[in-house]
Amino acid sequence: SPFDAAATRYDDVPFQRAGASGIPLPRISLGLWQNFGTGRTLDSQRAILRHAVDRGVVHIDLANNYGPPYGAAEATFGTVLDSDLRRYRDELFLSTKAGYDMWPGPYGDGGSRKYLMRSLEQSLTRMRTDYVDVFYSHRVDPDTPIEETVHTLADIVRSGKALYAGISNYPADLTRRAHDLLAAEGVRLFVHQPRYSLFDRTPEAELFPTLRELAVGSAVFSPLAQGLLTAKYLDGTVPADSRAADSRFLDASALTDDYLERIRGIDGIAREAGLSIPQLAVAWVLRDPVVTTAIIGASRTSQIDDAVAASTSPLSDGVIEALEPFAAGV
Ligand code: NDP
């Protein structure tokens, strides 16, 4: 059946401008790292993408190697763009990336011009679109001069195949360097994509102060620590329908005594605040405006609803303070 996006789709999730750019992003974004490869049905994937658009979650985050297998998430997205979302293409804000291993040999990994340019072409073909909104260098490649990587990002923006440039997993000093090199070419560093959650506060020390100073936005990933910041592992076992049961990136070894102690403490605070654990965890990353948007993953549509609800539930100072003993150190 043809897809008509809900007329109310911009009523649910607030938008916030990314740094000093002209672009507001929904404070909840959807990432297709997991759940969009060949291991799930196209129907479930379509339902999640449609639901995201219906709720205003129009920023959709991809990378060349999301799957499994590599490329599959972009191909799934392209299929759904054709079947359901084509007429909404310009309402969507799509990102993709290159940086980690994608194809064999030295030109399918890292930060070279050859890899970034050819990977973006392949991504556009899989995604069935002639442009993405953001193209990211997915990681620092210590073997490629940063000048080469950043000059390539600037060329990509000038080509119109991506409208904005981003970097992911770059430390604060190289973020500043990338920003300055782009600025010298008249291109603004649009967004940084770091990992950030109650269980990983690394960006608070150096990256966030740098982003504030440079007026660059952030799209933070794994705000639920891949699902650890939910109630599903509270009893120390792995439910069959959870990521820890079927992903090579998370397994039962994450359910340590230290984790269980923290998550039970967080659960108590969430109950008192009248929120679920994932709602509390998402609201927590959004408490600081240096975070433009939280990129969640979703294995079912209700998880999008939880995050959207969190985006309009600011935490009190008392709740933020109460979480400190259970959060990671900065
Ligand atoms: P999350 O921390 O949001 O984890 C998402 C998973 O948690 C879901 O797939 C689901 O897993 C579970 N979950 C989510 N919401 C709920 C809920 N309300 N209740 C119960 N369980 C829930 O983010 P991801 O780790 O998936 O990362 C999000 C995105 O960030 C990626 O898709 C990608 O776009 C980006 N990313 C970027 C990286 C980078 O290097 N730049 C690296 C990693 C991610 P389940 O139901 O299966 O248990």
Residues whose N, C-alpha, C, O or C-beta is under 5 A from the ligand:
A	BS01	NDP	G31 L32 W33 Q34 D61 L62 H138 S168 Q193 F221 S222 P223 L224 A225 Q226 G227 T230 D241 S242 R243 P278 I295 I296 G297 A298 S299 Q303 D306
